[in-house]
């Protein structure tokens, strides 16, 4: 057991430093390519151009760390476990990264990929879980009891869940450190739940994801030097759905996912055309862009303007407010799952 814990910690450390190093490298090489830069919309006037598609570095860090751990388990500990499920998660991650990167390349103001096309593009991300029949087809519902969905579960419910989480995480974004920060909280919550249910291999995967995201956050926190892009939001969403399904943690995952569900309904009010950004003033404090709320970021901005003595709200304020909301939901999810 001690040796396995030791190798797990090594995997966490590897994920952090590979993510950190590759993110720094990606910032350097992307600066020479205008198509890989994007303006920071919450900054005043100059709106500095920032490297995008930072999810590439996180993806490589996660995949490498998981494969290294599998190597340790197979050749040193001689106790390989859940190889099929683990490799299906890796394939899901790579597909999500590819789809997100394509969206990033053709994105930001010039994209012909929009609306239902983006949803259709995320369907392949669910295929790895479908082919291994991941999760349990029997689901319990209030008042209805347990229902066995049979073949409908892997062929219909699983892809719908993955499409929902992938696109959901992509909606609540646009502030320095927000996407990665929400990812850290979400996977920390799932990791704790996996530990409580004795699924140590999922604890390892969740820990690797959290470590890689923390390495990325070093450069993504305000003022950001790199944006996550759809490359990162798609892999966070795809991985979140995958761990929830494989670990049979759907109920807890649904609670953790509440901010993104709310974001979807708010975005629907504007037919998904409203921006999350505020309007930056000279001191980089933010003002509301719209009279109505079309995002949780808009609600957070209005609430914070009322409760802060200075009535000035900055980018970090909104990021920390929403991440704090997610922490509360993660705690609730853990409590109701005990």
Secondary structure, 3 states (H helix, E strand, C coil): CHHHHHHHHHHHHHHHHHHHHHHHHHHHHHCCCHHHEEECCCCCCCCCEEECCCHHHHHHHHHHHHHHHHHHHHHHCCCCCCHHHHHHHHHHHHHHHHHHHHHHHCCCCCCCCCCHHHHHHCHHHHHHHHHCCCCCCEEEECCCEEEECCHHHHHHHHHHHHHHHHHHHHHCCCCCCHHHHHHHHHHHHHHHHHHHCCCHHHHHHHHHHHHHHHHHHHHHCCCCCECCHHHHHHHHHHHHHHHHHHCCCHHHHHHHCHHHHHHHHHHHHCCCCCCCCCEECCCCCEECCCCCCCCHHHHHHHHHHHHCCCCCCCHHHHHHHHHHHHHHHHHHHHHHHC
